[in-house]
């Protein structure tokens, strides 16, 4: 249920915020793009700091779940971003505030599957269930704004209603998330405090160390390639539909709603594929569907008699592809702390959650930044019914060719991905042996091969100083 906020907020901002800034708030495409760029500098501080805090804080309410209670009322600030009539610094400030609250809630939330179980199949099912909530909310994030705008002629008022409705929706689930989850108990003491400057420096070194893992580097290649491709596609969807294909806003909204509906239907399918054929192979299927959908959209023309039907067909294919592309990287993320522990000898779910959250927000901001400056460069004129030929060509190229190149990068990563269910089981068994006092150099040759394949480093006694920690149900032992 936490992804009602996580996915819903990212979907709303990805699909509608750039449109709101340009068409309603009156910002230039370049000014709108700069808001996302500045926010990422801020996220570069807040996301890793939050990851560090959730790894090291100790309270009677836990080190992760306490932030759900603190952050829930703050999520109402989402509505402030959609108030029209203000200047650039209002929209910059409200976006920075929202981004901070998003970090406060989602970084600890993302650690929970790795906190709650070590089983491959259960983590996969947790990710699948989480994404069902995410995609249901993504569907509402496309449907409800379209319906509000269809019934409220004043766009300024319509977007204000959108902000208020979703701010309330995003604040509600966190009590249930807090009550329905658990964490490990008997944690080792937090790291010694060494001052803010030294703490931040060591924190950034720790973040950079995540890229020493071969599996994580490949994972990021897959994640960023697929996510930025879909963010560019989504942020330009309304512009492409209304200006290039010249369909009405209602038809474009229907296509967007249909696309997000099939994202929801795709989640059980790709959850099953992840368990049956592995995350890497399932991701290849999702990326192949994106490429097919992009080729389909590239052939559509405003002169076709039945372009609406072809448009809706392409939206269905893209919706299925989006479901898998969003699900699988976050499913893979649940297993990265296990690979990391085999190399470092410690559990760092919070650090990985911070890096993943920063990567996700950076990728979306990068997509919106690219789109904003591309529109400006190609001569896009805000507030007019028709655009110049150069602006239309620019929309076509950015909407289709940019995502196409990025999906090829993601596909290349999928072919290099090696973390399968069988290898994860070998890894978990080896971690249990090491936690019990075993030595890395005593591992069987087949085990050593798996560990070194996943970490990209020799399996040797470099970091391990095992200790025992258990969850609240006493079922999980970690270093």
BANUPA-859775 format. One record per residue: residue in one letter; x negated, y negated, z of N, C-alpha, C in turn. Coordinates in steps of 0.05 Angstrom, whole numbers, plus 5000, padded with zeros to 4 digits. Each point is the difference from the previous one (the first is absolute). Layout:
! residues N
AXYZXYZXYZ ...
END
This chain:
! residues 479
X498450245000501649765000498349755000 X497550035008498249764999499649904972 X500350184980499749914973502449864989 X502149985015502249814992498849724999 X498349945019498549745000497650024981 X498450215003497550024984500549994971 X501750184990500550014971501849784991 X502149945017501949804992498749724996 X498349935019498849734999498149994976 X498450214995498250004978501550004973 X502350144999501550014975501349734994 X501249885020501249734997497949804991 X497849995014497949804992498950064973 X499650274994498850074974501949944977 X502650045003501849964978501149724998 X500249865023501649754999498449755009 X497950035015498849765013498749824979 X498550114981498849834979502249864984 X502150154994502349884986501249775016 X500350045026501149795018498249755000 X497450055004498149785001500149824975 X500250144977499849854975502749884992 X502150175000502649934989501849845019 X499650045026501749875020498549795017 X497750085011498549815017498649794983 X499650054974498849804982497049995000 X498750215010497150005000499050084972 X497749904992498850094975499050295003 X499850154978498950275002497350025014 X498249804995497450005012500249955030 X501749815009500449955028501150245015 X502050134987501150245012497950225003 X498350034979497950215001498049945022 X499549745005498049935021501050075028 X502650005004501150085026499250295006 X500350184981499350285004497050035003 X498449844986497150025003499149925028 X501149785010499249905027500950205021 X502450114996501050205020498150245002 X498750084978498350235002497449945015 X499149755000497849935017500750035029 X502449925007501050025027500450305007 X501150164982500350285005497350145004 X498049904987497350125004499049985028 X501249825016499449975029502050165016 X502649964995502050115018500350304998 X499850124976500450284997497950175014 X497549954996498050165014500049955030 X500649755009500149955028502350165013 X502350014986502250155010499350305002 X498650104980499250285001498250055023 X498149825005498250035023501549995026 X501949825003501649975024501550265006 X501350114980501750245005498350245006 X497550014992498250225007499049975029 X499949755010498649965025501749905023 X502449904995501749905022501150245016 X500449965026501250215017502249875017 X502550084996502249905016501850235009 X501749965019501850205009502150084979 X500349834979501950054978498550114975 X497550075003498550104977498349794987 X498350084982498349814986501149934972 X501950154990501249944974502849895003 X501650155016502949955000500849755014 X498349895017500749755014500549774980 X498750014978500249784981502750014985 X501450225000502750014988501949825015 X499850005027501749845017499349704997 X497449954999499149724998500649884973 X499750164978500349904973502849994989 X501850155012502850024989501349734998 X500149845021501449734997498449814982 X497450044999498449824982500650054971 X500950244993500650064972502249824988 X501549875017502249824991498849764985 X497449965003498749774985500150044970 X500750244991500250064971501949804987 X502249925014502049824988498849734993 X497949915015498949734996498849974972 X499050224988498749984974501949924978 X502650045004501949974979501749755002 X499149815016501449745003498949814979 X501749904983499149824978499949715010 X498849834984499949725005497549905015 X498150175005497649935014497649994980 X497749915010497749984983498150245002 X497849984987498150224998499150105027 X499449835019498950095026502150155017 X502549944996502150165014499950294990 X499950034974500150274989497450155006 X497749865001497550125008500250095029 X500949825018500150065028501950235007 X502450004987501950215006499150274989 X498550004978499050254989497850115018 X498249835010498050085019501250125025 X502149875010501350105025501250274995 X501450034978501250264993497850224997 X497849934987497950194996498850095026 X499749825019499050075027501850195014 X502649945000502050185013500050274987 X499850014974499950254985497650175010 X497749875003497750145010500450105029 X501249845017500550075028501650255002 X502050044982501750235001499050244985 X499049954976499550234982497350145004 X498049865010497550135005500350225022 X501249955023500450215019502050214990 X502049924985501950194989498850204982 X498149914983498750184981498350225013 X499249965025498450215013501650235011 X502649985001501650195015499950294990 X500250054974499950294992497550145010 X497749874997497550125009499950025031 X501549835014500150015029501850245009 X502150064984502150175010499650304993 X498450064979499650284992497550024983 X498850245000497750054983500750174976 X502550094998500750194978500549864974 X498950124979500249884973502949984991 X501550225003502750004990501849805016 X499649985026501649825016499449714994 X497449944996499349724992501249944973 X499950194982501249954973503049955002 X501450165017502949965004500649735013 X498249935020500449735012499749784979 X498050024983499649804979502450004981 X501050244993502350014982502449875013 X500650075025502349885014499749705003 X497649925007499449715001500649864974 X499250134978500449874974502950014991 X501650195011502949994994501249745011 X499349945024500849745012498949774983 X497550024992498749794985501549954973 X500550224986501249964974503049935001 X501450105021502749915004500149695005 X498149915015499849715005499149854975 X498350124984499149884975502449974981 X501750205000502549984984501749775009 X500449975026501649785011498649734994 X497350015000498549754995500349914971 X500750184982500649924973502949944996 X501750165013502949984996501249755013 X499449975026501349795015499349724989 X497549934995499449744989501549954973 X500150214983501449974975502949945004 X501350145019502849955005500549735012 X498349915018500349745012499849784979 X497950034983499749804979502250004979 X501350234997502250024981502549865011 X500349985027502449895012499549725012 X497549925002499449735011498649844978 X501349824987498949864977497549835008 X499949895023497749835009497750195008 X497950004985497750185005498749945027 X499949755008498849935026501550135023 X502749984998501750125021499950304999 X499850114976500050294997497550125012 X497749874996497550115011499949965031 X501349795010500249975029501650235012 X502250084987501650235010498350254998 X498550034979498350244997498050025023 X498749775006498150005022501250075027 X502449895006501350055026500850295002 X501350114979501050285000497750195005 X497849974986497850195002498449955026 X499849765010498649965025501450155023 X502650005000501550155020499750304996 X500250094975499650284994497250105008 X498049844996497350085007499450015030 X501449845016499550005028501350235015 X502150114989501650205015498750275006 X498550124981499150285004497950045021 X498749795010497650055016500550125027 X502349955012500750145025500150304996 X501250094978500250284994497250124994 X498349854986497350104995498550035027 X500349805017498650015026500950245017 X502750055000501050225016499550284988 X499650014974499950264987497250104993 X497949875009497350084993498450045026 X497650124996498250045023497149974991 X498249985020497249974995498450205016 X497450014996498350165016499849885029 X499450185019499549915027497150065007 X499249915024497350065010497849914981 X500349754990498149904980497449935014 X497850014985497449905011500249705005 X498349905017500149715006499549834976 X501149764998499449834977497149924998 X499249914977497349924996499349755016 X497649975009499249775016500449744984 X501249815013500449744987497449854998 X499549874977497449874995500349724989 X502349885005500449734989501350014973 X501549794993501650004975498250024975 X497849844999498350004977498850284995 X498850115020498750274997502150214995 X502349975012502250204996500949994971 X500449764989500849984972497950114981 X497549945006497850094983499950315000 X500250125023499950295002502650124987 X502149855002502650094988499850014970 X498849804988499850004971498050214990 X497950055017498250224993501550275001 X501850025020501550255003501950034976 X501349794992501850014977498450084975 X497749884996498450074977499150295000 X499650115025499150275002502150204990 X502649924998502050184990499450084971 X498749814985499450064972497650184996 X498850095022497950214998501250274993 X502650035007501350264994500750024970 X499250214988500650044972503150014995 X501450155017502950034997501349735002 X499149835018501349745004499549824976 X497650004989499449844976501850084977 X500350254996501750104978502949935005 X500850035026502749935008500649704994 X498249825007500449724995500249944970 X498450144984500249974971502850074989 X501050225010502750084993502149805009 X499749925026502049835013500149734987 X497749874997500049734989500850004971 X499050194984500850014972503050034997 X501250185014502950044997501649775012 X499249905024501649805014499949734985 X497649924991499849744986501550014973 X499950234987501450034975503049975004 X501150125021502949985005500749735011 X498249875015500649735010500149804977 X498250024981500149824976502650054985 X500650254996502550084985502449885015 X500150045026502449915015500249705001 X497849865004500249715003500749864974 X499550134977500749884974502550124988 X501250185014502350154989502349814991 X500749825018502249814994499349824977 X497549904999499149834978500050154974 X499150255000499950154975502850064990 X501850075018502750064992501549764988 X499749775014501649774993498849844977 X497349994998498749834979499250174976 X498950235004499050164977502250174987 X501550155017502150174990502749854998 X500149765012502349824998502650135009 X499950155022502450115012500849835024 X502550005008500949835021498850095027 X500249815019499050065027501450235013 X502650044994501550225012499150274989 X499450014974498950254988497250065012 X498449805002497350035012500250105028 X501949895015500450095028501050295001 X501750074982500950284999497750194994 X498249924981497750174994498250025024 X499649785014498350015024501250185022 X502649985003501450175020499850294993 X500450064974499850284991497250115004 X498049834995497250085003499550075029 X500849845019499550055028501750235011 X502450044988501750235008498550264993 X498850024977498650244992497350035015 X498949785010497750025018500950175024 X502349955011501050155023500350294993 X501350074977500450274993497350154995 X497949854992497550124994498450095025 X500749895023498450065024500150305008 X502450125002499950295006498550174979 X500349924975498650144979497049995003 X498949765005497149975002499050105027 X501750005021499250135025499650304996 X501850124986499850284993497650064983 X499549834980497750034983497449975015 X499849825020497649975016499450255015 X502050135011499650245016499450244981 X501350014977499750234983497549994983 X499349774989497849984981497849815008 X500349875024497949825010500549724992 X498949825016500449714996498849904974 X497650104993498749914975501650074975 X501050254998501550084977502749864999 X501349975023502649855001499649714990 X497749885008499549734992499649984970 X498850204988499750004971502749994986 X501950155011502750004988501249725002 X499849875023501149735004498749804981 X497450004997498649814983500750054971 X500250264992500850064972502849884994 X501850015019502749894996499949694997 X498249875016499649714996499149944972 X498150154990499049954973502250034979 X501650215004502250054981502049775001 X500649905025501949785002498949744988 X497549955004498849764988500150014970 X499350234988500250034971502949964991 X501950105015502849974993500849705000 X499349865021500749715002498649844978 X497650094992498549844980501350014973 X501750204995501350034974502849864999 X501049925023502749875000499949724987 X502149924988500249744987502749885005 X500049745002502549855004501950034977 X499050074976501750034976501550264998 X499450195018501350264999503049965009 X501750164987502949985006500650115027 X498750215008500650135026497650005018 X498849765002497549985016500650055029 X502549945010500650035028499850295008 X501150184984499850295006497250105001 X498349924980497250085000498649885025 X500749765007498849875023500650165026 X502550085003500750155024498750285001 X499650124976498650254999497149975009 X498749804991497249945008499849955030 X502149865011500049945029500250265016 X501550204990500250255015497350145001 X498650024977497450135000498049855018 X500049734998498249855017500750035030 X502550025006500850045028499050265011 X500150224985499050255009496949985004 X498749874981497149965002499349845024 X501449795006499549825023500250155026 X502150185002500350155024497650165007 X498950154980497650165005497549835005 X499849784985497649845003499849865026 X502349925012500049885026499750215023 X501250234996499950215021497350125004 X498750094979497750185002497649875014 X499249754994497849885015500449995030 X502549945008500549985029500250285012 X500650204984499850285010497150085003 X498349934981497150055001498849865025 X500949765005498949845023500250165026 X502150165004500350155024497850195006 X498550094979498050205004497149885000 X499849744993497449884999498649995028 X501449955022498650015026498750275006 X501250224990498850265004497350024985 X500049914975497550004985497949825013 X500949775010498249815013498950125026 X501750155015499050125025497950204994 X500250154978497950204993497349864996 X500149754992497549864995499049845024 X501949865014499249825021500350125028 X501650215004500450115026502049865017 X501449794990502049855015502549974983 X502249925014502649954986500249704996 X500649924975500249714994502549944983 X502350105009502449954986500649704996 X499549855022500549714999498449864979 X497450074998498349874980501050074972 X500750254995501050074974502649874994 X501749985020502649864996499549714993 X498149875014499349724993499049974972 X498250184992498949984973502150054979 X501850205005502150064981502049774998 X500749885023501849774999498849774986 X497549945006498649784986499950064970 X499450244993499950084971502749964987 X502150095014502749984988500849714996 X499649835021500749724997498249864980 X497550075000498249884980500750084972 X500850254996500850084973502549864990 X502049975018502449854991499349714995 X498449885018499349724995498449964975 X498250194994498449994976501950024975 X502050175002501950024978501549744995 X501049885022501549754998498249774991 X497550015010498049794992499550024970 X499650254990499550044971502449904984 X502350075009502549924985500349705000 X499749885023500349715002498149844982 X497550075001498049864983500350074971 X500850244994500550084972502349844988 X502149975015502349844990499149714995 X498449905018499149724997498249984975 X498250204997498149994977501450034973 X502150164999501450044975502149794994 X500349805017501849784995502850045008 X500550175021502750045010501149745011 X502549934993501349755010502250085019 X499949915025502050085019502649844994 X502350135006502649874999501249974972 X498950134979501149974973501250274992 X501949994982501450244991498350174981 X498449874984498350144980497149925004 X498250184993497249955003498650004973 X497649884999498549994975499150284993 X499150034974499050264991497650095016 X498249825007497650075015500850105028 X502049875012500850095027501350284998 X501650054980501350264996497850224996 X498049934983497950204996498450055025 X499649795016498650035025501550185019 X502649965003501750175017499850294991 X500150054973499950274989497350135008 X497849864995497450125005499650055030 X500749825017499550045029501950215011 X502550014990502050195010499450284992 X498850054977499650274990497150094999 X498349834989497250094996498550005026 X500449805017498649995026500650255017 X502550075004500650255015499050254986 X500050004973499050234986497150065006 X498349795001497250035006499650105028 X501549895019499750085028500950285005 X502150094986500950285003497950204991 X498449924980497950184991497850035021 X499549785015498250015023501050195021 X502649985006501250185020500050294991 X500450044974500050284990497250125001 X498049844995497250095003499550095029 X500949845019499750075028501450265007 X502450044989501550245006498650254990 X498549984978498650234989497550065017 X499149815016497650045017500850075029 X502650005007500950045027499850305007 X498950065024499550285008501350095026 X501549835013501250075026502650154996 X499850275000502450174997500950105027 X502350145000501050115025498150225011 X498950174982498250215010497449885011 X499049804987497549875010500549855026 X502449885002500749875026500150205022 X501150244995500250205021497250085009 X498250044981497250065007498849785017 X500649754992498949775015501149995029 X502650045003501250005027498850225017 X499750244989498850225016497249935008 X498449874983497349935006500049785022 X501949814998500149795021500750125027 X501750195001500750135025497550145012 X498450134983497550135009498149795011 X499749784986498249795009500949875026 X502649965002501149885025499550195024 X499950254994499550205022497150035007 X498249844988497250015007498350124978 X501150094978498550124978498249794987 X498050104986498049834986500550004970 X499849774987500449994971498250194985 X497550035009498150174985500750305002 X501950075018500850285003502450074982 X501049814984502350044983499450214978 X502050154993499750194978499449854974 X498750134981499349864974502549894986 X502250164999502449914987501249755014 X499950005026501049775016498249764995 X497450045000498249784995500449884973 X500650174980500549904973502549824999 X502150085014502549845000499549745014 X498750005023499649755015498349814984 X497950104987498249824985501349904975 X501850174988501549914976501849775007 X501350015023502049805008498749755011 X497850035016498849765012497949884981 X498750164983497949904984497349985014 X499850145024497649985016499350285010 X497550055007499250265012501550045026 X500750255005501450065025497950085021 X499449815017497950045020500649865026 X498550075020500649905027498949715003 X501549824990499149725001501749835019 X502650045001501749835015501550145023 X500250274999501950135017499250005029 X501849905017499950015029502850065009 X501050254997502850065003501149965029 X502449915001501649995025502850084993 X501750055020502750104995502049785007 X502049974982502249825003502550144992 X502249955013502550144993502249804995 X502050084985502449844996501850035024 X502349864999501950015022501250285003 X500150154977501050275002497850215004 X497549905003497750175007499250194978 X500549934974499650194979497749934981 X498549785005498149904980497449935014 X497850114991497449955013498249864980 X498849785008498349854982497649905015 X498049914984497649895013500649715007 
END
